[in-house]
Amino acid sequence: MVNSQDKVLIVGPSWVGDMVIAHSLIQIMTEGDGPARVSVLVPTLMAPLLARMPEVAETIVTPFIHGRLQLSARWRLARTIRQMGFGRAIILPGSLKAALIPFLAGIPQRTGFLGEKRYGFLNDIRSFNPQQTPLAVSRFVQLGLPAESPLKLDYPSPRLTSEPGRATQVLQSIGFDVLDQPALVLCPGAEFGPAKRWPAQSFAAVAKSKVAEGWQVWVIGNSADQLIGEEIRGEVGPACFNLAGQTHLDQAIDLISAASCVVTNDSGLMHVAAALSRPLVAVFGSTSPALTPPLSADVEIVSLELDCSPCFKRSCPLQHTHCLTRLPPEQVLDAMARLAAAPTTLAATDSPAPL
């Protein structure tokens, strides 16, 4: 029987990238002496990610609508969670609502950063030094350790399980032909805002160069990325498949795992590609890899590093987005060439399955 002190509830983030990053914390909690039994409370969208993290004992999906308190629904869920006997909770988001359910459930130890003045809702309030722990993943990991623990910098990178062989099934299920060619995956979306999105024409230029070398191209994203996917497909031609909005996150994970290379903005799918150990070129504009870089050895980060960036704004405050519009496709192609020339760090079993 698992002692209640060893049963941990992690309240997970609502962003795909942050949830991938949180896998480092989950691995720390479930490894070593006296591993914990970890359950994760997440919005429905995150459930496919948790299914790819074998260390997670249970995924608890929240039924809440974004932006609404829904106090009665939170009470009901908290009563259910109270009966599960958790000894502690780790609350990763900084919102008051994120801390509410562990509080209502009476979980004895509730750990997190202060966030929205969550005095009382948290009883193990932590702080961090941005200079000592600039990376978000380091901050997550520290929350899983006792408050007096020294700074831990040797943590495992996120690692999602995948089935590259399912890529063929996914493509056929949505009516696309399967080509016997290397696959370049483009992820041109970014939920945060336009200041993180490299122009469609730039993605298309990279794609056309690889198609000329005998590659195929898959554009992956959500329904909001369909138009940019069509723009890219229109410029590239029949070897480019616009899958944006046509796949669920679970399917996207297996498609990305079969890629020969992935080119993304700073986005959730960037972190997915890194956690799948695919060769990855990540384009940064308004944000910084000093905070949330893709955590993999097979990554090239591309950025112009202008004086005005990173500004961390959703839209360019100077109305020009030069950090992205002036970043040439050749810079990304050069990064892809460096990845191709580098000695691989992947085991043979991690290589993409033939399509």
C-alpha positions in Angstrom: 0.0 0.0 0.0 1.3 3.5 -0.9 1.6 5.8 2.1 -0.3 9.1 1.7 2.9 11.0 2.0 4.2 9.3 -1.1 1.1 10.2 -3.1 1.6 13.5 -4.9 -0.9 15.5 -6.9 0.7 17.8 -9.5 -1.5 20.6 -10.8 -0.3 20.8 -14.4 0.0 23.8 -16.7 -2.5 24.7 -19.4 0.1 25.2 -22.0 1.5 22.3 -24.0 5.1 23.5 -23.8 5.0 23.9 -20.0 3.4 20.5 -19.6 6.2 18.9 -21.6 8.8 20.8 -19.5 7.0 19.5 -16.3 8.0 16.0 -17.3 11.5 16.7 -15.8 9.8 17.3 -12.4 7.6 14.1 -12.8 10.7 12.0 -13.5 12.5 13.5 -10.4 9.5 12.6 -8.2 9.2 9.0 -9.4 12.9 8.0 -9.4 15.5 7.3 -6.8 15.0 6.3 -3.2 11.4 6.4 -2.0 9.7 7.3 -5.3 6.4 9.0 -5.1 3.2 7.9 -6.8 2.4 10.9 -9.0 -1.0 11.9 -10.4 -1.5 15.0 -12.5 -4.5 17.3 -12.7 -4.8 18.9 -16.1 -7.2 20.4 -18.7 -8.5 17.9 -21.2 -6.1 19.1 -23.9 -3.1 17.9 -21.9 -4.3 14.4 -21.4 -2.6 13.0 -24.6 0.7 14.3 -23.3 0.3 12.6 -19.9 -0.5 9.3 -21.7 3.1 9.6 -23.2 4.7 9.9 -19.8 4.9 6.4 -18.3 5.8 7.7 -14.9 2.4 9.2 -14.4 0.2 6.9 -12.3 -3.1 8.7 -13.1 -4.3 11.6 -15.1 -7.2 13.6 -13.6 -8.9 15.8 -16.2 -10.6 19.0 -15.2 -14.0 19.8 -16.7 -13.6 23.6 -16.3 -14.1 26.3 -18.9 -11.2 28.7 -19.3 -11.8 32.1 -17.7 -14.7 30.9 -15.4 -14.6 30.1 -11.7 -17.2 27.3 -11.7 -16.9 27.0 -7.9 -19.5 24.3 -7.5 -17.7 22.1 -10.1 -14.4 22.7 -8.3 -16.0 21.7 -5.0 -17.2 18.4 -6.5 -13.8 17.6 -8.0 -12.1 18.5 -4.7 -14.3 16.1 -2.8 -13.3 13.3 -5.2 -9.6 14.2 -4.9 -9.9 14.3 -1.0 -10.9 10.6 -1.1 -7.8 9.7 -3.0 -5.5 10.4 0.0 -2.8 12.7 -1.4 -0.2 13.7 1.1 1.0 16.7 -0.9 0.3 18.8 -4.0 2.6 20.7 -6.2 0.9 23.6 -8.0 2.8 24.6 -11.2 0.5 27.4 -12.5 0.6 30.7 -10.7 -3.1 31.4 -10.6 -5.3 31.4 -7.6 -7.7 29.0 -9.3 -4.9 26.5 -9.8 -4.4 26.4 -6.0 -8.1 26.2 -5.1 -8.7 22.4 -5.6 -5.8 21.2 -3.5 -6.9 23.6 -0.8 -10.5 22.5 -0.9 -9.4 18.9 -1.0 -7.5 19.4 2.2 -4.2 18.1 0.9 -1.8 18.6 3.9 1.2 20.0 2.0 0.5 22.4 -0.9 3.7 23.6 -2.6 4.1 26.4 -5.2 5.3 29.9 -5.9 3.3 32.7 -4.4 1.8 33.7 -7.8 -1.5 35.6 -7.3 -1.0 36.2 -3.6 -2.0 32.7 -2.7 -1.4 33.0 1.1 -3.3 30.3 2.9 -4.1 28.4 -0.3 -0.4 27.3 -0.3 1.3 26.4 2.9 4.7 25.7 1.4 5.4 28.9 -0.5 8.7 28.8 -2.5 10.7 31.5 -4.1 13.5 31.5 -6.7 16.4 33.6 -7.8 16.1 34.3 -11.5 19.9 34.5 -11.9 20.4 31.1 -10.3 17.4 29.4 -12.0 16.8 31.2 -15.2 15.2 28.1 -16.8 11.5 27.4 -16.2 12.3 23.7 -16.0 14.8 24.3 -13.1 12.0 26.1 -11.2 9.6 23.3 -11.7 12.2 20.7 -10.5 12.9 22.7 -7.3 9.2 22.5 -6.3 9.5 18.7 -6.1 12.4 18.9 -3.6 12.3 19.7 0.1 12.4 23.5 0.7 15.9 23.3 2.2 17.4 21.3 -0.7 20.3 22.8 -2.6 19.8 23.9 -6.2 19.5 20.9 -8.5 20.8 21.4 -12.0 21.2 17.7 -13.0 17.7 16.7 -14.0 16.4 14.5 -16.8 15.1 16.1 -19.9 11.5 15.6 -20.9 11.0 12.4 -22.9 7.7 11.4 -24.5 7.0 7.9 -25.7 5.8 7.6 -29.3 4.9 5.2 -32.1 6.5 6.5 -35.3 5.0 3.7 -37.3 1.6 5.1 -36.6 2.4 8.1 -38.9 1.3 6.1 -41.9 -2.0 5.3 -40.3 -2.6 8.9 -39.3 -1.9 10.2 -42.8 -4.2 7.6 -44.4 -7.0 8.2 -41.9 -7.3 11.8 -43.0 -7.0 11.0 -46.7 -3.3 11.8 -47.5 -1.0 9.7 -49.6 2.0 8.2 -47.9 5.3 9.0 -49.7 8.5 7.0 -49.3 10.5 10.2 -48.7 12.2 11.9 -45.7 9.6 14.1 -43.9 10.2 17.7 -42.9 7.7 18.8 -40.3 6.8 22.5 -40.1 5.1 23.9 -37.0 4.3 27.5 -38.0 1.9 28.3 -35.2 2.4 29.8 -31.8 -0.6 30.3 -29.4 1.1 33.1 -27.6 0.8 35.6 -30.5 2.1 36.9 -33.8 5.4 38.1 -32.3 6.5 34.4 -32.1 5.5 33.4 -35.6 8.1 33.3 -38.4 6.4 34.3 -41.7 4.7 31.7 -43.8 6.9 32.7 -46.8 10.0 31.9 -44.8 8.7 28.4 -43.8 7.7 27.9 -47.5 11.2 28.8 -48.7 12.8 26.2 -46.4 10.2 23.6 -47.5 10.8 24.3 -51.2 14.5 23.8 -50.7 14.0 20.4 -49.1 11.4 19.3 -51.6 14.0 20.0 -54.3 16.2 17.5 -52.5 13.5 14.8 -52.5 11.8 15.4 -49.2 8.1 15.7 -48.4 6.6 18.3 -46.0 4.0 18.0 -43.3 2.5 21.2 -41.8 1.3 20.4 -38.3 -0.8 22.7 -36.0 -4.2 23.4 -34.7 -7.2 24.8 -36.5 -5.9 28.3 -36.0 -2.9 27.4 -38.2 -4.9 26.1 -41.2 -4.7 29.3 -43.2 -0.9 29.6 -42.7 -0.6 25.9 -43.6 -2.6 26.5 -46.8 -0.3 29.5 -47.7 2.7 27.3 -47.2 1.2 24.4 -49.2 0.2 26.8 -52.0 3.8 27.9 -52.4 5.5 24.5 -52.0 3.2 22.3 -54.1 2.0 18.7 -54.0 4.8 17.4 -51.9 3.5 19.6 -49.0 0.6 18.3 -46.9 -1.3 20.8 -44.7 -2.3 18.7 -41.7 -3.0 21.8 -39.5 -6.4 21.4 -37.8 -6.8 17.8 -39.1 -5.0 15.9 -36.3 -5.4 15.6 -32.5 -2.4 16.2 -30.3 -2.0 12.5 -29.8 -1.7 12.0 -33.6 0.6 15.0 -33.9 3.0 13.4 -31.5 3.4 10.3 -33.6 3.7 12.3 -36.8 6.5 14.4 -35.3 8.2 11.3 -34.0 8.5 10.1 -37.6 10.1 13.3 -38.9 13.6 13.5 -40.3 13.7 17.1 -39.1 11.3 19.6 -37.5 11.3 23.4 -37.9 9.2 25.3 -35.4 8.5 28.6 -33.7 8.9 28.8 -30.0 5.7 26.9 -29.3 4.3 23.8 -27.5 5.1 21.6 -30.5 8.7 22.8 -30.3 8.9 21.2 -26.9 7.1 18.1 -28.1 9.7 17.7 -30.9 12.5 18.1 -28.4 11.0 15.5 -26.0 10.8 13.1 -29.0 14.5 13.7 -29.7 13.9 14.7 -33.3 16.5 16.9 -35.1 15.0 20.3 -34.4 15.5 23.9 -35.6 13.7 26.4 -33.3 13.1 29.9 -34.4 13.0 32.5 -31.6 11.7 36.1 -32.0 10.0 37.9 -29.2 10.9 35.3 -26.6 14.1 33.9 -25.3 15.7 30.4 -25.2 17.3 31.5 -21.9 13.9 30.8 -20.2 12.2 28.0 -22.0 14.6 26.4 -24.5 13.9 23.1 -26.2 15.5 20.5 -23.9 17.3 18.1 -26.3 20.8 17.6 -27.6 19.6 17.6 -31.3 18.6 21.2 -31.5 19.7 24.3 -33.3 18.3 27.6 -32.0 18.0 30.4 -34.6 17.6 34.0 -33.5 18.7 37.4 -34.8 19.2 38.6 -31.2 18.2 42.2 -32.0 18.5 44.9 -29.4 14.7 45.1 -29.1 14.3 41.4 -28.4 13.3 39.5 -26.4 10.4 41.8 -25.6 8.1 38.9 -24.5 5.1 40.7 -26.1 2.3 38.9 -28.0 2.5 41.6 -30.8 5.5 43.6 -31.7 5.4 46.9 -29.8 7.4 48.6 -32.6 5.0 47.3 -35.2 7.6 45.7 -37.4 8.5 42.3 -36.0 12.0 42.6 -37.5 13.2 39.8 -35.2 11.3 37.4 -37.4 10.7 39.1 -40.8 14.5 39.7 -41.2 15.5 36.2 -40.3 16.4 34.6 -43.6 15.4 31.0 -44.6 19.1 30.4 -45.3 19.9 30.6 -41.6 17.4 27.8 -40.9 18.7 25.7 -43.8 22.2 26.1 -42.5 21.1 25.0 -39.1 19.4 21.9 -40.6 22.7 21.1 -42.4 24.6 21.3 -39.1 22.2 18.9 -37.5 22.5 16.5 -40.4 26.3 16.6 -40.2 26.4 16.2 -36.4 27.0 12.7 -34.9 23.6 11.4 -33.8 22.9 11.0 -30.1 19.9 8.8 -30.7 19.7 5.0 -30.2 18.7 3.0 -33.3 15.3 2.3 -31.8 14.6 6.1 -31.7 15.0 6.6 -35.5 11.9 7.3 -37.5 10.1 4.3 -38.8 10.0 4.0 -42.6 6.8 5.4 -44.0 
